[in-house]
Amino acid sequence: MTVRVAALGGSLLRPEVEDRQAWLRSLSESVRDITRRGIRLVLVVGGGAPAREGIQLAEPLIGEDVAALDRIGIAATRLNARIVSEAISCAGIEVPDTIPESIENALLLAAENAVVIMGGTVPGHTTDNVAIMMACALEADRCLIATNVSHVHSADPRNNPDAIRFEEMSHDELREIVGPPIHRSAGGSGVIDPIGADRARKAGLPLAVLDGRHMERLHACLCGEAFEGTNIEG
């Protein structure tokens, strides 16, 4: 049985997405088609704006307790995961009633269900890292990172119009961009979490980065087809 794992950035549920309800409907249709092909899915949903807003609210009171701030961010990822789960369920696709809160529980659900949807797990582990851990444990052929940029770039393309985009790159080249595997702050955002990227490098797990706002790209990659984005391996 083929298993595909994707981290869905919380940015995909933000108001900047032109029609978030249409995106969720398209995601449900994509999930239906993919599971009909006999592919099992694990979708790990990020916290996005709710996570950052919650962390910003609490940070002046909590101070530098990164684990406490992480727990706020994790709660936001589980809220977003619940939204995605209910939307997919209402489309007539069977998903577990619970949002797993650990890798172990998610793996048990993945053994019995065609679709598992989850958020974060423990402080220090971003949803990118969780998705990569799930992909490694399930022996997936790659882990997909769906975000709001089209490719991995040499710099943030939203701030640097001269940033170079990559169609193909190695894990070592990715590390040069994302940096060493350090959890610097709660609610941080980047194209790929450096701890997760390092885990994938050590495991030899291919990664795919693409713009998840374009459902056809997300669908193609989850189906194992050619996709528009960055392929990372080797």
N, C-alpha and C positions, 0 to 999 in steps of 0.2 A: 504494500500500500504506500503510495507516494504521500509524503507529508510536506507541506509548505508552511513556513513561518514568516510573518510580517509584523514589523513595528509600524503602527500607524501614528504619526506625529499628532499631538494634540492640536497643532496649528490647523489641521484639516477640519476641525470643528469650530474654528473661530469665525466671527462675523465677516472677516475679509473674504472668506470663501463665498462666492457669488450667491449660491443657493444651497445652504447646508442640508436642507431637507431633500433636495434633488440629489445631492451627493450621497446621502444615506440610502436613498432609494436605489441609486445606481450600485452602491456597495452591496446591498441585499441581492440585487439581480446578478451581480458578479459572483457572489458567494454561492448562489443557487446553481449557476452554470458550472462553477469549478467543482462543487461537490458531486454533481451529476457525472462528472468525468472520472469519479473515483478518487479524487484528491482530497485528503484531509487538511484542515486549516487550523492554525493557531494564530490569532490576531491579538497583538499586545498594544494597547491604546495608551498614548501619552497624556500628560496632564494639561499641556498648553497654557492658555491664558488663565483659567481658574487656578492652576497650580501657582503660577507666578504672582497672581493677585493675592492669594492666600498667604504666600510666603512674605510678600512685601508688607502685608498688614501685620503679620506677627513678628517680623524680624526685629523691629525696635524694642519689643518686649522680651523676646527670646534671646537676642544677641547672637553670639557665634555658635550656638548649639546646632550644628549642621544636621545631626540625626533628628532632632525635633522638627526642624524645618523640612527635612526629607519626608517625615511622616505626614506633614500637611500636603506636600506634593503628591505623595502616594495616594492619599484620600481622594485627591482630584483625579488621578488617573483611573481610580476605580469608579468614580462617578461617570467619567467619560466612557469607560468600558461598559457600564450599565446602560448608558444611552444607546451605544452601538448594539449591544446585545438585545435590548428590547425592540429596537428598530428592525433588526434581522428576524427576530422571533415573530413580530407582527406581520412580516412578509411570508410567514408560513414555513420558515426554516427552523428545524429543531436545534436548539442550543441549550446547554445546561442552565438551570435556574440560578446557580450560584456563580459568582465571580471568584475564581480561585485566588487565594492570597499567598500562595507559596508555589515554588517550582514543583515540589513533590505532589501537591494536590492537583496542579495543572496537568502533570504527566498522567495521573490516574484518570482524570477526565478525558484527556486526549486518547487514552486507550479504549474508551467506550463511546466517544462521540466524534462525529465528522467535523464539527466546528467547536472550538473553544475560544472564548474571548476573555481577556484578562487585562489588568493594569499592572501597577508596580507590586513589588513584594516586600523588600526590606530596605532600610536606609543604606545609602551607598550604591544601590543598584538602580540605574536609570532603566526606563522601559526598553531602550536599545539593548542594553546589557541583558535584560531579562529575555528579550526575543532571541538574542544570540545564544544564551544558555539553553533555551528551549530547543532551538535548532540543533545544537550540538547533542543534547540528550536524545532527541528524536531521530538523529542521523539524517536530518534534512540535507538536500543537495546544495542549498544556499539559504541565506536569511535576507529578506527584503526590508529595506528601510525606506518607508514612504514618508516624504516630508513636503515642504513647500518650496523647494528649489529643484531645478531640473537635473542637476548633476553634482558631483563633487567638484568644487572649484579650488583654485589656488588661494583664494581669499573670498570673503563674503561678497557675492555679486551684487547684493543690495546696497553695499557701501562702496564697492570698488568696481566701476564699469570695465576696468581692464583685467579683471580676474579671468584666469584661464580655466576652461572647463575640460574635464577628462571623460572620455568615453570608456577607456580601459586603464587600469592602474593596478599596481601590486599592493599587498598589505604594508610593505615597508614604505612605499610612497604615500600611502594613506596616513601612516603614523607621522610622517614628516609634517603633514598638514594639521592633524588633530592634536598632536602632541603626545607626551608620555601618559601611561595609564594612571591618572590621578583624579580623584573625585574632589574637585576644587570647591564647589558650592552647590547648595540646593537650588533646584529650578533652573540650572544653567541650560543653555541651548547651543547646539552646534550641529553640523551636518551628521556626525556620528559621535556617540559617546566614546571617549578614548579608552576607557576600561573595556567596553564591549568590543571595540576595534582590536584591542590587543588580545582579547580572548579568542576572537575569530582568527587572528593571525597565528596564534599558537596551535589552534585546532585545525588549521588549514581549511577553514570554512569560507567558501566564497560568499561575498556580499553583493547586494545590488542596491543602488541608491537611485531614486526616481521621484518625480513630482506626483504625489498621490492625489492631487486635485484633478488630474486627468485619469479618469477611471480606466480608459482603454490601456494606458501604460501599466497601471497596477494589475489589471486583469491579465494582460499578456505575460507579465513576469510570473505571476502566480500559477499560470498555466504551463510555465516552462518554455514559453515562446520568446522570440526576439523582442526586445523592449527598448524604449528610448530612455537612457539614463547612463549611469556609470556602473560598469562591472568590475569588481575587485576580487582578484585571486592571485595566487602565486607568491 
